[in-house]
Amino acid sequence: MRRTNIAILLDFLKDQPATKASPLRIANGLGWEIEKVQKVCLAAMEQLGTVLHTGPGGVIKYHGSERVKSNGLYQDISRVIRDHWGPRELGLREIASYETSRSGLRGHGVWSHPDIVLLAHPARRKSQNEKRRTHAIEVETRDGFDLRSVYQAHAQGQGADYSWVFGSRSPRVIPKDWDRVRETAKELGIGLVTFVRAGAYGTWTHHLDAEHRIPSAIAREKFLSLALGNQLRKEVDV
């Protein structure tokens, strides 16, 4: 079966740094005229919604896949957390984030690696010597958000101070199912944040705070080593 132009465009973007590229880069990479790039991009946006959108300078950004080498979705979320959401919503300080879905120690089974690990001091520390707290974040794309996301966040956040799910709940999660997602997240102490566009803080909605679990030193170290890997773990001051 012949691939559509939209499929060709998406495959190209998946291989680009941060899954984004300028129209000129797309045109040169695919051998298309700029007019064709613009036409295919508009058609893709109409068909796929927020999975594909334009950024500053007309750059085309793709957020439809978590399984890419350099994930623009994770980068956008990390940036908004550091610059806006973390300080404004939670009062976090000295924020650092790491993409961990494809890093760390492997071979520990399913649901063992969060997509992002966040390290930060809370608005008020218990003592001057308190280490930065750990936030395990499960990120879901437009077609990946459902009730399982909450259980996955709970499982892969064992040993972290907080567990979160960030993602777009449209259009798969219908209102009835969304009530179950919220109730389950609340029962498990999972924080819940949704957005229309990951890179636009104004489209974010903070539904539930994550419960502080206060892990033991052994559980904390196991989580960090598993998520970050031994080498990165040694380099991170946590």
ROLUM-826859 format. One line per 8 residues: their letters; for each residue y, x negated, z of C-alpha. Coordinates in Angstrom, 2 decimals. Example, Ala and Ser with C-alpha at 12.3 -4.5 7.8 and 13.67 -1.06 7.14 Angstrom:
! residues 2
as	-4.50 -12.30 7.80; -1.06 -13.67 7.14;
! end
This chain:
! residues 238
mrrtniai	0.00 0.00 0.00; 3.40 -1.30 -0.96; 5.71 -2.02 1.98; 8.98 -0.16 2.19; 12.32 -1.95 2.19; 12.79 -0.90 5.80; 9.50 -2.53 6.79; 10.50 -5.71 4.94;
lldflkdq	13.85 -5.74 6.74; 12.26 -5.30 10.18; 9.68 -8.02 9.57; 12.49 -10.37 8.60; 14.49 -9.58 11.74; 11.45 -10.06 13.99; 11.31 -13.72 12.92; 15.02 -14.38 13.52;
patkaspl	16.44 -15.92 16.72; 17.15 -13.08 19.19; 15.81 -10.70 16.48; 19.21 -10.41 14.83; 20.94 -11.68 11.68; 24.12 -11.22 9.67; 23.99 -9.19 6.44; 24.57 -12.42 4.50;
rianglgw	21.66 -14.15 6.22; 19.43 -11.16 5.46; 20.55 -11.12 1.84; 19.85 -14.84 1.41; 16.55 -14.64 3.26; 15.20 -11.68 1.29; 16.86 -12.34 -2.03; 18.75 -9.04 -1.89;
eiekvqkv	22.30 -8.17 -2.84; 24.64 -7.42 0.07; 24.92 -3.83 -1.13; 21.15 -3.43 -0.87; 21.14 -4.90 2.63; 23.79 -2.42 3.73; 21.96 0.50 2.12; 18.60 -0.39 3.70;
claameql	20.19 -1.00 7.10; 21.89 2.40 7.07; 18.64 4.09 6.08; 16.78 2.23 8.85; 19.35 3.25 11.45; 19.08 6.87 10.43; 15.29 6.72 10.60; 14.84 4.57 13.70;
gtvlhtgp	17.88 5.40 15.82; 18.77 2.85 18.50; 15.95 0.48 17.56; 18.29 -0.98 14.95; 22.04 -1.22 15.33; 25.04 -3.39 14.51; 26.62 -5.87 16.88; 29.85 -7.89 16.89;
ggvikyhg	30.80 -9.15 13.46; 28.44 -6.74 11.73; 25.30 -8.55 12.90; 22.16 -6.43 12.56; 20.10 -6.32 15.77; 16.50 -5.16 16.07; 15.14 -4.01 19.46; 11.90 -2.39 18.45;
servksng	9.35 -4.98 19.49; 8.53 -6.85 22.68; 6.05 -9.15 20.96; 8.32 -11.63 19.24; 9.09 -15.28 19.86; 12.73 -14.79 20.79; 13.39 -11.31 22.06; 16.92 -9.99 21.55;
lyqdisrv	16.16 -6.98 23.73; 15.39 -9.18 26.73; 18.44 -11.33 26.05; 20.77 -8.34 25.87; 19.39 -6.88 29.10; 19.62 -10.22 30.91; 23.22 -10.66 29.78; 24.30 -7.18 30.85;
irdhwgpr	22.57 -7.62 34.22; 24.33 -10.94 34.84; 27.77 -9.90 33.60; 27.99 -6.23 34.57; 25.14 -4.27 36.12; 24.05 -6.79 38.76; 27.47 -7.46 40.30; 28.82 -3.91 39.89;
elglreia	25.79 -1.80 40.79; 24.09 -3.98 43.40; 26.69 -6.56 44.35; 24.36 -9.38 43.28; 25.59 -12.97 43.35; 24.38 -16.27 41.83; 22.28 -14.39 39.29; 19.74 -16.21 37.13;
syetsrsg	17.25 -14.60 34.77; 14.14 -15.80 32.95; 12.14 -14.22 30.15; 8.59 -14.35 31.47; 6.44 -12.02 29.37; 5.06 -14.95 27.37; 5.45 -17.71 29.95; 3.89 -18.62 33.28;
lrghgvws	0.21 -18.94 34.14; -2.17 -17.04 31.89; -5.63 -15.64 32.47; -4.79 -13.43 35.43; -5.53 -10.09 33.78; -3.43 -7.23 32.46; -0.13 -6.22 34.03; 0.31 -9.60 35.67;
hpdivlla	3.51 -10.78 33.95; 6.91 -9.03 34.17; 9.13 -9.26 31.11; 12.09 -10.65 33.05; 12.33 -12.30 36.44; 15.74 -12.09 38.08; 16.80 -14.32 40.97; 19.91 -13.39 42.93;
hparrksq	21.50 -13.18 46.34; 22.24 -9.66 47.58; 25.76 -8.56 48.51; 24.98 -9.55 52.10; 22.47 -12.21 53.00; 20.57 -12.14 56.28; 21.38 -15.81 56.79; 22.96 -18.73 54.97;
nekrrtha	19.51 -20.21 54.42; 18.00 -17.12 52.83; 16.56 -17.84 49.39; 17.57 -15.81 46.38; 15.58 -12.61 46.16; 13.23 -11.95 43.25; 13.39 -8.96 40.92; 10.44 -8.25 38.59;
ievetrdg	11.61 -6.27 35.57; 9.42 -4.37 33.11; 11.29 -3.74 29.85; 10.28 -0.92 27.55; 11.28 -0.33 23.96; 12.17 3.06 22.57; 8.52 3.93 21.85; 6.98 2.28 24.90;
fdlrsvyq	8.46 4.16 27.85; 6.13 6.53 29.69; 4.54 7.05 33.11; 2.39 3.94 32.70; 5.55 1.84 32.68; 6.08 2.63 36.36; 2.54 1.65 37.35; 2.80 -1.51 35.28;
ahaqgqga	6.04 -2.49 37.02; 4.40 -1.93 40.40; 1.37 -4.06 39.51; 3.20 -7.01 38.01; 5.84 -7.05 40.73; 3.41 -7.88 43.53; 5.03 -10.67 45.55; 8.54 -9.93 44.33;
dyswvfgs	11.28 -8.45 46.49; 11.99 -5.67 43.98; 10.34 -4.07 40.95; 12.22 -2.33 38.14; 11.69 -0.53 34.84; 14.47 -0.86 32.26; 14.30 0.94 28.94; 15.13 3.81 26.64;
rsprvipk	13.35 7.05 27.47; 14.36 8.73 24.22; 12.68 10.35 22.40; 9.14 10.10 23.81; 9.68 11.13 27.43; 10.25 14.89 27.50; 12.03 16.45 30.53; 8.80 17.56 32.22;
dwdrvret	7.29 14.08 31.95; 10.58 12.49 32.99; 10.38 14.34 36.32; 6.96 12.76 36.90; 8.30 9.34 35.98; 11.12 9.68 38.50; 8.91 11.01 41.29; 6.26 8.34 40.78;
akelgigl	8.88 5.59 40.67; 10.42 6.92 43.88; 7.05 7.03 45.65; 6.19 3.46 44.58; 9.66 2.08 45.28; 10.30 1.16 41.64; 13.90 0.98 40.44; 14.70 2.88 37.25;
vtfvraga	17.41 2.16 34.68; 17.72 3.62 31.18; 20.10 2.94 28.33; 21.01 4.08 24.86; 21.86 0.56 23.72; 20.54 -2.35 25.75; 23.52 -4.57 25.00; 26.18 -1.96 25.83;
ygtwthhl	26.62 -1.56 29.60; 28.56 1.67 29.12; 25.37 3.35 27.87; 23.31 2.37 30.94; 22.26 4.90 33.60; 21.04 3.73 37.02; 18.62 6.42 38.21; 16.83 4.87 41.20;
daehrips	17.24 1.80 43.39; 14.23 -0.45 43.87; 12.82 -0.62 47.38; 13.03 -4.01 49.12; 9.46 -5.03 49.95; 10.06 -8.35 51.81; 7.00 -10.27 50.57; 5.31 -12.98 52.61;
aiarekfl	6.03 -16.60 51.73; 2.54 -16.94 50.24; 2.89 -13.77 48.12; 6.34 -14.85 46.95; 5.11 -18.29 45.89; 2.13 -16.79 44.07; 4.41 -14.41 42.16; 6.85 -17.15 41.15;
slalgnql	4.13 -19.55 40.05; 2.36 -16.87 38.05; 5.51 -15.56 36.37; 7.38 -18.83 35.78; 4.55 -21.33 35.43; 4.14 -24.54 37.40; 6.63 -26.66 35.45; 9.47 -24.14 35.41;
rkevdv	8.72 -23.21 39.02; 9.44 -26.82 40.07; 12.76 -26.80 38.24; 14.02 -23.51 39.63; 15.88 -23.65 42.93; 14.56 -20.55 44.66;
! end
